[in-house]
Amino acid sequence: LYSYDATSFQQIPDVVVMPRSEEEVVEAIQFARQYGLSVTPRGAGTGMSGGAIASTGAMIISSEKMNRILRIDVERRVALVEPGVLTGDLQEKVLEKGLFYPPDPSSYLVSTMGGNVAEGAGGLRCAKYGVTKNYVIGLRVATADGKIIGTGTLDSEYHGHIAHGRGVESRAASHNDYFSPDLTPLFVGSEGTLGYITQIMVRLIDPPETARAMVAFFPTASQAAEAVTAILTKPLMPSVLEFLDRMTLTAITAQVSLPVPEHAEAMLLAEVDGNADTVAGDLTSVIDVCQTHGGFGIEEASEPKQRDHLWELRRSVSPSLTTLATGKINEDVCVPRGELIHLVEWCQALSDETGLMIPVYGHAADGNLHVNVMYDADDRSQAKLAYNTVERILQQALDLGGTLSGEHGIGRTKRPYLHLQFSPEALELFRRIKHIWDPNRLFNPDILYPSPEELALAK
Ligand SMILES: Cc1cc2nc3c(=O)[nH]c(=O)nc-3n(C[C@H](O)[C@H](O)[C@H](O)COP(=O)(O)OP(=O)(O)OC[C@H]3O[C@@H](n4cnc5c(N)ncnc54)[C@H](O)[C@@H]3O)c2cc1C
């Protein structure tokens, strides 16, 4: 169970430890050091870049038993959680108190806050509300030398009080978002390579009064992508704007009931939220733009139950793609919004050229598309072709001014390609940051940062 995540990598760890407290995390780290094991922090193992997979001779420290919501402070609008809290559980509990934690990776019902912070997770409504990094304001971290440090609102001055659940940190109270200097951002997206996150403080906001959603189909993928760009140039920001191409629709309809019109080559799913007075008008504007760009079969979903059905459907996409082929490489490239259409068209041409199925879907509003290369896992030459194709996709995203990963992280899957985006000087700086925090490469030694040999090759 602890040997895999949502990638195709697999490695059985030597030891799995499930601490119940910060003190036990420190003990586990000391044990690993004593016995020459490396440490792989692990949340729910839903990662899509292989970060929670053990290296050879590694101890997995699982956060599954550190899953307490330590505090929801309504007055300060913050929550303090242990890393194993499921994101969906936190969202539910803060909503009960009239507050909102927006970051919502499609895996939010099963992935952990620790994993979300370590990957810098994005999600469906992140174009409007921001990603995980915009909400994390303080961390406590167990370091490679077995010490606990606090960052941001949880800086070390307060750690005694917080660890024992006493009092509210008075200085931090007026500094929720403006704590400086602050090491917190260094850990968000560090993929478990710098230390083990033991506590997370996030800021909370007011929930929207109401929301309305719609689904529209398009005769071509390009028209759907054009509609996305046109919607985003309007003075409104949908809370969700998801793009799904024909191949993705074919995979979903094999699993769940979705009436897709015969000539539909793409679908957009949009949600607007906010005040009751403005939401209806905003949805009409979105629908108008879709119609102008050839959208048809448009259906509104204003009832919570109808909307839940749409999001359930959206969350089923990634697993349902596995019905198309036995091999699947899921890349989450990100391009500037205006380039979305070029990426979509280029992927279609690439699919025609290689003969591989390349379904494309994703968070269109922030240019973060999931480009999936499907192949027959038993056919070595097709697998090779698929991996070569991936490199071309990554290069194309960079050529369009984008980035290698919009939310899944670098991990094991994209580490070999890091030099495509970063200069040798930048890579050397990354390596030095890792060296300062973790000179003996205790934490996740085989992910994210290129090795000295790889750096030499990049030069
Ligand atoms: C169906 C599906 C849909 C998904 N949709 C999205 C999406 O919309 N947006 C998105 O961003 N991602 C998405 N993901 C990817 C994944 O869910 C996220 O990356 C998530 O944040 C991983 O959380 P986890 O608890 O599973 O972490 P894991 O997979 O267990 O670990 C991920 C990384 O975090 C590190 N880590 C975990 N806990 C700690 C800790 N306490 N301290 C330090 N490091 C730690 C691990 O070492 C590893 O490098 C999806 C995955 C699936 C399977």
The ligand as a Gaussian input file, in Angstrom:
#p B3LYP/6-31G(d) Opt

LIG

0 1
 C       -7.790000      11.960000      -9.064000
 C       -6.747000      12.971000      -8.679000
 C       -7.004000      14.320000      -8.886000
 C       -6.052000      15.287000      -8.550000
 N       -6.344000      16.604000      -8.744000
 C       -5.452000      17.542000      -8.377000
 C       -5.746000      18.943000      -8.545000
 O       -6.815000      19.333000      -9.023000
 N       -4.808000      19.838000      -8.148000
 C       -3.613000      19.447000      -7.604000
 O       -2.810000      20.312000      -7.244000
 N       -3.308000      18.131000      -7.459000
 C       -4.179000      17.195000      -7.811000
 N       -3.869000      15.857000      -7.649000
 C       -2.537000      15.483000      -7.132000
 C       -2.489000      15.269000      -5.596000
 O       -3.753000      14.945000      -5.061000
 C       -1.943000      16.504000      -4.909000
 O       -0.585000      16.716000      -5.291000
 C       -1.996000      16.446000      -3.369000
 O       -1.571000      17.680000      -2.852000
 C       -1.155000      15.322000      -2.773000
 O       -1.553000      15.144000      -1.429000
 P       -1.264000      13.758000      -0.663000
 O       -1.745000      13.908000       0.720000
 O       -1.813000      12.631000      -1.431000
 O        0.321000      13.764000      -0.692000
 P        1.331000      12.589000      -1.081000
 O        1.081000      12.102000      -2.473000
 O        1.346000      11.572000      -0.012000
 O        2.697000      13.392000      -1.056000
 C        2.942000      14.396000      -1.998000
 C        4.258000      15.096000      -1.666000
 O        4.133000      15.778000      -0.441000
 C        5.154000      15.381000       0.470000
 N        4.553000      15.409000       1.806000
 C        3.418000      14.816000       2.227000
 N        3.197000      15.066000       3.522000
 C        4.217000      15.863000       3.940000
 C        4.563000      16.444000       5.191000
 N        3.819000      16.290000       6.288000
 N        5.691000      17.176000       5.263000
 C        6.473000      17.360000       4.167000
 N        6.198000      16.815000       2.965000
 C        5.069000      16.082000       2.847000
 C        5.567000      13.997000      -0.011000
 O        6.893000      13.658000       0.364000
 C        5.437000      14.136000      -1.515000
 O        6.592000      14.730000      -2.060000
 C       -4.809000      14.871000      -7.999000
 C       -4.558000      13.513000      -7.782000
 C       -5.508000      12.569000      -8.108000
 C       -5.202000      11.133000      -7.860000

